[in-house]
């Protein structure tokens, strides 16, 4: 019997120690494990949320990249159109300048032609005065005078009188 009482006493002591150890040791450890488990669940949920938002951002940026190609093509197209307009404007200005240069050259040519005609007239006047001097000096008759005029005209040429 003593053995049985000792055994019950030992069992009761173990049970009390178990309850005490459970209260003092196991419960804090369980609480720590439960908190850690909740922290891990929270980290997993945060990671899933971050992954979902990263997927949305990735999709958004891929869409923007597709649009960037379109925008770049549009910008290049506009630049080409502006370049063509500038080219046409420069060509038109060059043509207008060429027309002005040609017009100025034609005007200068006309002035030069008039100047040459005036010089020819001056030479004719000089020749006529020399002929008059010779005629007066020689006191020649009209037949000789007419032959001198015709000879002078032949020397000068008919084209001088026509221009």
C-alpha positions in Angstrom: 0.0 0.0 0.0 2.7 2.4 0.7 3.8 1.8 -2.8 0.4 2.8 -4.0 0.3 5.9 -1.9 3.8 6.8 -3.0 2.8 6.2 -6.6 -0.4 8.4 -6.3 1.6 11.0 -4.5 4.2 10.9 -7.2 1.6 11.0 -9.9 -0.1 14.0 -8.2 3.2 15.7 -7.9 4.0 15.1 -11.5 0.5 16.4 -12.5 0.9 19.5 -10.4 4.4 20.1 -11.8 3.0 19.5 -15.2 0.3 22.1 -14.6 2.7 24.5 -13.2 5.2 24.0 -16.0 2.4 24.3 -18.5 1.3 27.5 -17.0 4.8 29.0 -16.5 6.6 27.5 -19.4 4.4 26.0 -22.0 1.9 28.8 -22.3 4.5 31.5 -23.0 6.1 29.2 -25.5 2.7 28.5 -27.1 2.0 32.2 -27.2 5.4 32.9 -28.7 4.8 30.2 -31.4 1.2 31.6 -32.1 2.6 35.1 -32.4 5.3 33.9 -34.7 2.8 31.9 -36.8 0.6 35.1 -37.1 3.6 37.1 -38.1 4.5 34.6 -40.8 0.9 34.6 -42.1 1.0 38.5 -42.1 4.3 38.4 -44.0 2.9 35.9 -46.5 -0.2 38.1 -47.0 2.0 41.2 -47.4 4.1 39.4 -49.9 1.0 38.3 -51.9 -0.3 41.9 -51.8 3.1 43.2 -52.9 3.3 40.6 -55.7 -0.2 41.6 -56.9 0.7 45.3 -56.9 4.0 44.5 -58.6 2.1 42.6 -61.3 -0.2 45.6 -61.8 2.8 48.0 -62.0 4.4 45.6 -64.5 1.3 45.5 -66.6 1.0 49.3 -66.4 4.7 49.8 -67.4 4.4 47.3 -70.3 1.4 49.3 -71.5 3.3 52.5 -71.3 6.2 50.9 -73.1 3.9 50.0 -76.0 2.5 53.5 -76.0 6.1 54.9 -75.9 6.8 53.2 -79.2 3.7 54.8 -80.7 4.5 58.2 -79.2 8.0 58.0 -80.5 6.8 57.1 -84.0 4.3 60.0 -83.8 7.0 62.4 -82.7 9.3 61.3 -85.5 6.4 61.6 -88.0 5.8 65.2 -86.8 9.5 66.0 -87.1 9.6 64.6 -90.6 6.6 66.7 -91.6 8.2 69.8 -90.1 11.4 69.1 -91.9 9.5 68.7 -95.2 7.7 72.0 -94.6 11.0 73.7 -93.8 12.5 72.1 -96.9 9.7 73.4 -99.1 10.0 76.9 -97.5 13.7 77.0 -98.0 13.3 75.9 -101.7 10.6 78.5 -102.2 12.8 81.2 -100.7 15.8 80.1 -102.9 13.6 80.2 -106.0 12.4 83.6 -105.1 16.0 84.8 -104.5 17.0 83.2 -107.9 14.2 85.1 -109.6 15.3 88.4 -107.9 18.9 87.7 -109.0 17.9 87.0 -112.6 15.7 90.1 -112.7 18.5 92.2 -111.3 21.0 90.7 -113.9 18.5 91.5 -116.7 18.1 95.0 -115.5 21.9 95.4 -115.3 22.2 94.0 -118.8 19.6 96.5 -120.1 21.5 99.3 -118.4 24.8 98.1 -119.9 23.1 97.9 -123.4 21.8 101.5 -123.0 25.2 102.6 -121.9 26.8 100.9 -124.9 24.2 102.6 -127.2 25.0 106.0 -125.6 28.7 105.4 -126.2 28.0 104.5 -129.9 25.9 107.7 -130.2 28.7 109.7 -128.7 31.1 108.2 -131.2 28.7 109.0 -134.1 28.4 112.6 -132.9 32.2 112.8 -132.7 32.5 111.2 -136.2 29.8 113.6 -137.6 31.6 116.6 -136.1 34.9 115.4 -137.6 33.2 114.9 -141.0 31.7 118.4 -140.7 35.1 119.7 -140.0 36.6 117.9 -142.9 33.7 119.1 -145.1 34.1 122.6 -144.1 37.8 122.5 -144.2 38.0 121.0 -147.7 34.9 122.9 -149.0 33.9 120.0 -150.9 30.8 119.6 -153.0 27.7 117.6 -152.0 28.7 114.5 -154.0 31.9 114.1 -152.1 30.0 114.9 -148.8 27.4 112.2 -149.6 30.2 109.7 -150.4 31.9 110.5 -147.1 28.6 110.0 -145.2 28.1 106.7 -146.9 31.6 105.6 -146.3 31.3 106.5 -142.6 28.1 104.6 -142.3 29.7 101.6 -143.9 32.5 101.8 -141.4 30.2 101.9 -138.5 27.9 99.3 -139.9 24.2 99.2 -140.4 23.6 97.4 -137.0 24.6 100.5 -135.1 21.8 102.5 -136.7 19.2 99.7 -136.2 19.8 99.3 -132.4 
